[in-house]
Amino acid sequence: MASEEDIISSVLKGTKSMLQSETLIVDAVQELVKDEIKRHMRAKLDADPALRAELKKAIEEMLEAKLHEAYALLKIGKCGAKLGISMVPPEMRKEIGHELASIFEKEMSKMLEQE
């Protein structure tokens, strides 16, 4: 009988914890609100092709700007690496160069695997 009580109490506790999960309900309501807002926005964009084109162009410009920013950060990183290597004694440069290349190769492999 003790094992049956354990099962019943487990089921009751599980049910009680599910009922206390207000966050699940709040998240679901938020998603419904987002969906409704998206639906409304799409209807407005469908009704105004000029506005849709303007928004599309603005998004393309923003993406291009983000790519330029990422490229600039990459160039800054490259300059930082060059500066750091130039400060290293000549006898250690080759070793550090190999180490940096290894790190870079590993990071690039990780990035390519994520795609």
C-alpha positions in Angstrom: 0.0 0.0 0.0 2.9 2.3 0.7 4.1 2.2 -2.9 0.5 3.1 -4.1 0.5 6.1 -1.8 3.9 7.2 -3.2 2.6 7.0 -6.7 -0.5 8.9 -5.8 1.4 11.6 -4.0 3.9 11.9 -6.9 1.0 12.3 -9.4 -0.6 14.9 -7.1 2.7 16.8 -6.7 3.3 16.7 -10.4 -0.2 18.0 -11.2 0.1 20.7 -8.5 3.5 21.9 -9.9 2.0 22.0 -13.4 -0.9 24.1 -12.2 1.5 26.5 -10.6 3.3 27.1 -13.8 1.8 30.5 -14.5 4.8 31.3 -16.6 3.7 28.8 -19.2 0.4 30.5 -19.5 1.9 34.0 -19.5 4.4 32.9 -22.2 1.6 31.5 -24.3 -0.4 34.7 -24.0 2.6 36.8 -24.9 3.1 34.7 -28.0 -0.5 35.1 -29.0 -0.2 38.8 -28.6 2.9 38.9 -30.7 1.2 36.8 -33.4 -1.7 39.2 -33.5 0.6 42.2 -33.7 2.5 40.6 -36.6 -0.8 39.8 -38.3 -1.9 43.4 -38.0 1.5 44.7 -39.3 1.5 42.3 -42.2 -2.0 43.5 -43.2 -0.9 47.1 -43.1 2.2 46.3 -45.2 0.1 44.3 -47.7 -2.2 47.3 -48.0 0.8 49.7 -48.7 3.4 48.3 -51.1 5.4 51.5 -50.9 5.8 51.1 -47.2 6.7 47.5 -47.6 9.4 48.4 -50.1 10.7 51.1 -47.8 10.9 48.8 -44.8 12.6 46.1 -46.9 15.2 48.6 -48.0 15.8 49.9 -44.5 16.3 46.3 -43.2 18.8 45.6 -46.0 20.7 48.8 -45.1 20.7 47.8 -41.5 22.1 44.3 -42.3 24.8 45.8 -44.5 25.8 48.2 -41.7 26.0 45.3 -39.3 28.3 43.5 -41.8 30.5 46.6 -42.1 30.7 46.8 -38.3 31.7 43.1 -38.0 34.3 43.6 -40.7 35.7 46.6 -39.0 35.9 44.7 -35.7 37.8 41.9 -37.5 40.2 44.4 -38.9 40.7 45.9 -35.4 41.4 42.4 -34.0 43.9 41.8 -36.8 45.7 45.1 -36.0 45.7 44.2 -32.3 47.3 40.8 -33.1 49.9 42.4 -35.2 50.7 44.9 -32.5 50.9 42.2 -29.9 53.2 40.1 -32.1 55.5 43.1 -32.8 56.0 43.5 -29.1 57.2 39.9 -28.7 60.9 39.2 -28.8 61.9 37.9 -32.3 62.9 34.5 -31.0 59.3 33.9 -29.7 57.4 35.2 -32.7 57.4 32.0 -34.7 56.0 30.0 -31.8 53.3 32.6 -31.0 52.4 32.8 -34.7 51.8 29.0 -34.8 49.8 29.2 -31.6 47.6 32.1 -32.9 47.1 30.2 -36.2 46.0 27.1 -34.3 43.5 29.1 -32.2 42.1 30.9 -35.3 41.8 27.5 -37.1 39.9 26.0 -34.2 37.5 29.0 -33.9 36.8 29.0 -37.6 36.1 25.2 -37.5 33.6 25.8 -34.7 31.9 28.6 -36.7 31.6 26.4 -39.8 30.3 23.5 -37.8 27.5 25.7 -36.5 26.1 26.4 -39.9 
